[in-house]
Amino acid sequence: MDKWIFSPPVAFGVVMAASFLFSALLSGLSFSVKSHSRAQGTAYACGEENYDNTAQPDYSTFFPFAFFFTLAHVATMVLTTVPLESLRTFGLALLYIVGVIIGLYILLRND
């Protein structure tokens, strides 16, 4: 038996064809719009009639949280995968921990 039939491009094509066929067969069961309302094309604004679409989100609290999340999780991932067979890798792990502590100090200090 040929092995080309199990290659990723062929498998991808088979799965895509099966997905399109399955979608076409079940499209009759999908819900369809019976009537159009006058507000169907407008943005939902929590029931407010005069809503201006100029909302500017504030990301000033998001970025410190994202930086803390990245430091904590990447440090955990790196430190758990460091082999402790030699003193050199242990030293690099300690140096990495010091870098993470300095980064967290800079992030969490009160100005």
N, CA and C atoms as an extended XYZ file, in Angstrom:
333
Properties=species:S:1:pos:R:3:atomname:S:1:resname:S:1:resid:I:1 pbc="F F F"
N         0.841       -1.178        0.000 N   MET     1
C         0.000        0.000        0.000 CA  MET     1
C         0.886        1.241        0.000 C   MET     1
N         0.495        2.235       -0.751 N   ASP     2
C         1.271        3.464       -0.847 CA  ASP     2
C         1.147        4.275        0.434 C   ASP     2
N         2.235        4.899        0.827 N   LYS     3
C         2.262        5.714        2.047 CA  LYS     3
C         1.839        7.153        1.791 C   LYS     3
N         1.757        7.584        0.508 N   TRP     4
C         1.419        8.969        0.215 CA  TRP     4
C        -0.003        9.301        0.662 C   TRP     4
N        -0.846        8.307        0.764 N   ILE     5
C        -2.238        8.565        1.157 CA  ILE     5
C        -2.331        9.022        2.615 C   ILE     5
N        -1.299        8.705        3.412 N   PHE     6
C        -1.291        9.110        4.815 CA  PHE     6
C        -0.513       10.404        5.056 C   PHE     6
N        -0.118       11.076        4.007 N   SER     7
C         0.639       12.315        4.170 CA  SER     7
C        -0.286       13.428        4.668 C   SER     7
N         0.245       14.416        5.394 N   PRO     8
C        -0.590       15.490        5.953 CA  PRO     8
C        -1.402       16.270        4.929 C   PRO     8
N        -0.874       16.618        3.736 N   PRO     9
C        -1.721       17.352        2.795 CA  PRO     9
C        -2.930       16.541        2.320 C   PRO     9
N        -2.721       15.256        2.094 N   VAL    10
C        -3.842       14.414        1.652 CA  VAL    10
C        -4.858       14.256        2.774 C   VAL    10
N        -4.387       14.038        4.006 N   ALA    11
C        -5.299       13.926        5.149 CA  ALA    11
C        -6.070       15.221        5.359 C   ALA    11
N        -5.391       16.366        5.197 N   PHE    12
C        -6.068       17.656        5.322 CA  PHE    12
C        -7.159       17.792        4.265 C   PHE    12
N        -6.866       17.424        3.025 N   GLY    13
C        -7.862       17.502        1.960 CA  GLY    13
C        -9.048       16.603        2.219 C   GLY    13
N        -8.807       15.405        2.717 N   VAL    14
C        -9.905       14.472        3.014 CA  VAL    14
C       -10.786       15.026        4.124 C   VAL    14
N       -10.169       15.558        5.176 N   VAL    15
C       -10.947       16.116        6.289 CA  VAL    15
C       -11.726       17.348        5.828 C   VAL    15
N       -11.115       18.216        5.014 N   MET    16
C       -11.838       19.386        4.506 CA  MET    16
C       -13.017       18.984        3.625 C   MET    16
N       -12.818       18.011        2.751 N   ALA    17
C       -13.916       17.548        1.892 CA  ALA    17
C       -15.035       16.954        2.726 C   ALA    17
N       -14.685       16.163        3.725 N   ALA    18
C       -15.707       15.572        4.592 CA  ALA    18
C       -16.444       16.653        5.375 C   ALA    18
N       -15.739       17.695        5.815 N   SER    19
C       -16.378       18.784        6.551 CA  SER    19
C       -17.353       19.551        5.673 C   SER    19
N       -16.941       19.859        4.441 N   PHE    20
C       -17.846       20.556        3.533 CA  PHE    20
C       -19.064       19.702        3.180 C   PHE    20
N       -18.860       18.423        2.972 N   LEU    21
C       -19.976       17.520        2.673 CA  LEU    21
C       -20.928       17.435        3.852 C   LEU    21
N       -20.391       17.292        5.054 N   PHE    22
C       -21.205       17.228        6.266 CA  PHE    22
C       -21.979       18.526        6.466 C   PHE    22
N       -21.340       19.657        6.195 N   SER    23
C       -21.994       20.956        6.324 CA  SER    23
C       -23.123       21.110        5.304 C   SER    23
N       -22.884       20.666        4.071 N   ALA    24
C       -23.916       20.765        3.037 CA  ALA    24
C       -25.106       19.870        3.347 C   ALA    24
N       -24.840       18.686        3.884 N   LEU    25
C       -25.941       17.768        4.209 CA  LEU    25
C       -26.794       18.286        5.363 C   LEU    25
N       -26.178       18.965        6.331 N   LEU    26
C       -26.915       19.429        7.496 CA  LEU    26
C       -27.375       20.881        7.393 C   LEU    26
N       -27.152       21.543        6.267 N   SER    27
C       -27.547       22.943        6.137 CA  SER    27
C       -29.064       23.108        6.147 C   SER    27
N       -29.811       22.097        5.815 N   GLY    28
C       -31.269       22.182        5.857 CA  GLY    28
C       -31.807       22.255        7.273 C   GLY    28
N       -31.034       21.824        8.251 N   LEU    29
C       -31.478       21.864        9.637 CA  LEU    29
C       -31.149       23.176       10.338 C   LEU    29
N       -30.417       24.057        9.688 N   SER    30
C       -29.997       25.302       10.337 CA  SER    30
C       -31.158       26.284       10.422 C   SER    30
N       -31.057       27.208       11.363 N   PHE    31
C       -32.074       28.229       11.527 CA  PHE    31
C       -31.890       29.295       10.458 C   PHE    31
N       -32.992       29.800        9.955 N   SER    32
C       -32.920       30.881        8.981 CA  SER    32
C       -33.789       32.038        9.454 C   SER    32
N       -33.445       33.234        9.006 N   VAL    33
C       -34.169       34.432        9.406 CA  VAL    33
C       -35.469       34.505        8.618 C   VAL    33
N       -36.568       34.586        9.350 N   LYS    34
C       -37.881       34.665        8.692 CA  LYS    34
C       -38.238       36.102        8.325 C   LYS    34
N       -37.970       37.029        9.237 N   SER    35
C       -38.281       38.439        8.965 CA  SER    35
C       -37.145       39.302        9.511 C   SER    35
N       -36.979       40.445        8.907 N   HIS    36
C       -35.932       41.369        9.312 CA  HIS    36
C       -36.533       42.488       10.148 C   HIS    36
N       -35.905       42.791       11.275 N   SER    37
C       -36.365       43.905       12.099 CA  SER    37
C       -35.595       45.163       11.705 C   SER    37
N       -36.102       46.317       12.117 N   ARG    38
C       -35.446       47.562       11.731 CA  ARG    38
C       -34.141       47.764       12.485 C   ARG    38
N       -33.960       47.119       13.633 N   ALA    39
C       -32.751       47.293       14.431 CA  ALA    39
C       -31.726       46.190       14.177 C   ALA    39
N       -31.933       45.392       13.166 N   GLN    40
C       -31.042       44.264       12.939 CA  GLN    40
C       -29.625       44.703       12.536 C   GLN    40
N       -29.504       45.783       11.837 N   GLY    41
C       -28.192       46.233       11.396 CA  GLY    41
C       -27.500       47.190       12.334 C   GLY    41
N       -28.116       47.517       13.473 N   THR    42
C       -27.504       48.474       14.397 CA  THR    42
C       -26.709       47.737       15.476 C   THR    42
N       -25.772       48.454       16.093 N   ALA    43
C       -24.953       47.874       17.152 CA  ALA    43
C       -25.758       47.760       18.435 C   ALA    43
N       -25.512       46.707       19.193 N   TYR    44
C       -26.174       46.531       20.475 CA  TYR    44
C       -25.467       47.381       21.513 C   TYR    44
N       -26.218       48.209       22.226 N   ALA    45
C       -25.626       49.120       23.198 CA  ALA    45
C       -26.308       48.985       24.547 C   ALA    45
N       -26.625       47.785       24.958 N   CYS    46
C       -27.197       47.507       26.284 CA  CYS    46
C       -28.509       48.262       26.505 C   CYS    46
N       -29.283       48.423       25.499 N   GLY    47
C       -30.572       49.073       25.631 CA  GLY    47
C       -30.533       50.582       25.549 C   GLY    47
N       -29.379       51.175       25.369 N   GLU    48
C       -29.281       52.625       25.282 CA  GLU    48
C       -29.629       53.080       23.869 C   GLU    48
N       -30.462       54.080       23.776 N   GLU    49
C       -30.876       54.567       22.476 CA  GLU    49
C       -29.801       55.437       21.822 C   GLU    49
N       -29.225       56.349       22.593 N   ASN    50
C       -28.239       57.283       22.045 CA  ASN    50
C       -26.845       56.872       22.497 C   ASN    50
N       -26.315       55.870       21.896 N   TYR    51
C       -24.996       55.360       22.261 CA  TYR    51
C       -23.991       55.796       21.218 C   TYR    51
N       -22.940       56.476       21.651 N   ASP    52
C       -21.903       56.858       20.692 CA  ASP    52
C       -20.863       55.734       20.645 C   ASP    52
N       -20.382       55.461       19.482 N   ASN    53
C       -19.458       54.353       19.273 CA  ASN    53
C       -18.010       54.782       19.436 C   ASN    53
N       -17.746       55.742       20.291 N   THR    54
C       -16.387       56.245       20.462 CA  THR    54
C       -15.786       55.803       21.792 C   THR    54
N       -16.138       54.639       22.260 N   ALA    55
C       -15.603       54.137       23.526 CA  ALA    55
C       -14.110       53.864       23.371 C   ALA    55
N       -13.328       54.352       24.305 N   GLN    56
C       -11.885       54.156       24.299 CA  GLN    56
C       -11.510       53.322       25.520 C   GLN    56
N       -11.218       52.034       25.326 N   PRO    57
C       -10.867       51.217       26.485 CA  PRO    57
C        -9.533       51.639       27.079 C   PRO    57
N        -9.398       51.469       28.384 N   ASP    58
C        -8.181       51.834       29.084 CA  ASP    58
C        -7.392       50.568       29.400 C   ASP    58
N        -6.207       50.451       28.812 N   TYR    59
C        -5.387       49.265       29.000 CA  TYR    59
C        -4.276       49.491       30.019 C   TYR    59
N        -4.356       50.546       30.808 N   SER    60
C        -3.276       50.840       31.735 CA  SER    60
C        -3.157       49.789       32.832 C   SER    60
N        -4.224       49.125       33.187 N   THR    61
C        -4.134       48.056       34.188 CA  THR    61
C        -3.911       46.697       33.554 C   THR    61
N        -4.149       46.585       32.270 N   PHE    62
C        -3.993       45.294       31.600 CA  PHE    62
C        -2.530       44.930       31.389 C   PHE    62
N        -1.717       45.887       30.949 N   PHE    63
C        -0.334       45.581       30.596 CA  PHE    63
C         0.519       45.147       31.782 C   PHE    63
N         0.404       45.768       32.958 N   PRO    64
C         1.164       45.223       34.097 CA  PRO    64
C         0.732       43.805       34.462 C   PRO    64
N        -0.555       43.534       34.393 N   PHE    65
C        -1.028       42.180       34.677 CA  PHE    65
C        -0.493       41.194       33.640 C   PHE    65
N        -0.516       41.569       32.375 N   ALA    66
C        -0.009       40.688       31.325 CA  ALA    66
C         1.488       40.453       31.483 C   ALA    66
N         2.241       41.480       31.875 N   PHE    67
C         3.675       41.336       32.091 CA  PHE    67
C         3.950       40.409       33.277 C   PHE    67
N         3.186       40.562       34.363 N   PHE    68
C         3.335       39.676       35.519 CA  PHE    68
C         3.015       38.237       35.134 C   PHE    68
N         1.936       38.036       34.401 N   PHE    69
C         1.545       36.694       33.949 CA  PHE    69
C         2.658       36.071       33.112 C   PHE    69
N         3.219       36.848       32.190 N   THR    70
C         4.285       36.333       31.338 CA  THR    70
C         5.514       35.982       32.153 C   THR    70
N         5.935       36.867       33.037 N   LEU    71
C         7.100       36.578       33.872 CA  LEU    71
C         6.895       35.326       34.710 C   LEU    71
N         5.761       35.233       35.368 N   ALA    72
C         5.519       34.102       36.264 CA  ALA    72
C         5.464       32.786       35.504 C   ALA    72
N         4.756       32.741       34.405 N   HIS    73
C         4.579       31.473       33.708 CA  HIS    73
C         5.797       31.067       32.897 C   HIS    73
N         6.459       32.008       32.272 N   VAL    74
C         7.668       31.658       31.530 CA  VAL    74
C         8.776       31.258       32.502 C   VAL    74
N         8.875       31.946       33.640 N   ALA    75
C         9.875       31.556       34.641 CA  ALA    75
C         9.599       30.158       35.168 C   ALA    75
N         8.351       29.847       35.423 N   THR    76
C         7.998       28.504       35.888 CA  THR    76
C         8.332       27.460       34.839 C   THR    76
N         8.017       27.739       33.597 N   MET    77
C         8.303       26.785       32.527 CA  MET    77
C         9.805       26.568       32.357 C   MET    77
N        10.564       27.637       32.369 N   VAL    78
C        12.006       27.511       32.176 CA  VAL    78
C        12.647       26.799       33.357 C   VAL    78
N        12.270       27.180       34.561 N   LEU    79
C        12.905       26.596       35.742 CA  LEU    79
C        12.548       25.128       35.948 C   LEU    79
N        11.386       24.712       35.524 N   THR    80
C        11.032       23.301       35.669 CA  THR    80
C        11.663       22.426       34.602 C   THR    80
N        12.176       23.018       33.551 N   THR    81
C        12.796       22.214       32.498 CA  THR    81
C        14.314       22.284       32.519 C   THR    81
N        14.898       22.986       33.486 N   VAL    82
C        16.358       23.078       33.585 CA  VAL    82
C        16.889       21.787       34.201 C   VAL    82
N        17.805       21.116       33.522 N   PRO    83
C        18.395       19.913       34.125 CA  PRO    83
C        19.383       20.315       35.219 C   PRO    83
N        19.367       19.612       36.321 N   LEU    84
C        20.225       19.952       37.438 CA  LEU    84
C        21.442       19.034       37.523 C   LEU    84
N        21.894       18.500       36.379 N   GLU    85
C        23.035       17.596       36.397 CA  GLU    85
C        24.354       18.303       36.618 C   GLU    85
N        24.448       19.539       36.238 N   SER    86
C        25.733       20.217       36.380 CA  SER    86
C        25.555       21.524       37.141 C   SER    86
N        26.641       22.010       37.659 N   LEU    87
C        26.625       23.252       38.409 CA  LEU    87
C        26.386       24.449       37.493 C   LEU    87
N        26.794       24.326       36.238 N   ARG    88
C        26.628       25.428       35.278 CA  ARG    88
C        25.147       25.681       34.988 C   ARG    88
N        24.378       24.647       34.746 N   THR    89
C        22.953       24.852       34.474 CA  THR    89
C        22.231       25.343       35.713 C   THR    89
N        22.661       24.887       36.885 N   PHE    90
C        22.054       25.373       38.126 CA  PHE    90
C        22.365       26.859       38.311 C   PHE    90
N        23.575       27.262       37.969 N   GLY    91
C        23.942       28.674       38.049 CA  GLY    91
C        23.137       29.529       37.088 C   GLY    91
N        22.911       29.024       35.883 N   LEU    92
C        22.079       29.766       34.926 CA  LEU    92
C        20.643       29.876       35.416 C   LEU    92
N        20.149       28.823       36.071 N   ALA    93
C        18.793       28.869       36.625 CA  ALA    93
C        18.710       29.912       37.731 C   ALA    93
N        19.734       29.976       38.582 N   LEU    94
C        19.740       30.998       39.634 CA  LEU    94
C        19.829       32.401       39.052 C   LEU    94
N        20.618       32.568       38.008 N   LEU    95
C        20.702       33.860       37.337 CA  LEU    95
C        19.350       34.248       36.732 C   LEU    95
N        18.643       33.284       36.187 N   TYR    96
C        17.319       33.537       35.629 CA  TYR    96
C        16.342       33.944       36.737 C   TYR    96
N        16.423       33.282       37.888 N   ILE    97
C        15.546       33.630       39.008 CA  ILE    97
C        15.818       35.063       39.462 C   ILE    97
N        17.078       35.456       39.521 N   VAL    98
C        17.425       36.826       39.902 CA  VAL    98
C        16.838       37.818       38.884 C   VAL    98
N        16.918       37.492       37.605 N   GLY    99
C        16.331       38.360       36.582 CA  GLY    99
C        14.828       38.493       36.732 C   GLY    99
N        14.166       37.395       37.059 N   VAL   100
C        12.711       37.437       37.256 CA  VAL   100
C        12.375       38.265       38.490 C   VAL   100
N        13.142       38.112       39.559 N   ILE   101
C        12.895       38.898       40.771 CA  ILE   101
C        13.086       40.389       40.498 C   ILE   101
N        14.103       40.750       39.752 N   ILE   102
C        14.320       42.161       39.400 CA  ILE   102
C        13.159       42.677       38.541 C   ILE   102
N        12.707       41.872       37.575 N   GLY   103
C        11.572       42.278       36.747 CA  GLY   103
C        10.307       42.466       37.557 C   GLY   103
N        10.055       41.561       38.507 N   LEU   104
C         8.868       41.696       39.357 CA  LEU   104
C         8.995       42.896       40.291 C   LEU   104
N        10.204       43.174       40.776 N   TYR   105
C        10.397       44.348       41.620 CA  TYR   105
C        10.089       45.630       40.842 C   TYR   105
N        10.585       45.702       39.606 N   ILE   106
C        10.317       46.882       38.778 CA  ILE   106
C         8.821       47.013       38.496 C   ILE   106
N         8.165       45.892       38.266 N   LEU   107
C         6.740       45.913       37.951 CA  LEU   107
C         5.899       46.314       39.153 C   LEU   107
N         6.231       45.803       40.335 N   LEU   108
C         5.353       45.963       41.484 CA  LEU   108
C         5.750       47.096       42.430 C   LEU   108
N         6.791       47.838       42.099 N   ARG   109
C         7.193       48.925       42.991 CA  ARG   109
C         6.176       50.059       42.961 C   ARG   109
N         6.087       50.765       44.047 N   ASN   110
C         5.171       51.912       44.148 CA  ASN   110
C         5.952       53.180       43.862 C   ASN   110
N         5.528       53.907       42.847 N   ASP   111
C         6.203       55.184       42.510 CA  ASP   111
C         5.558       56.335       43.207 C   ASP   111
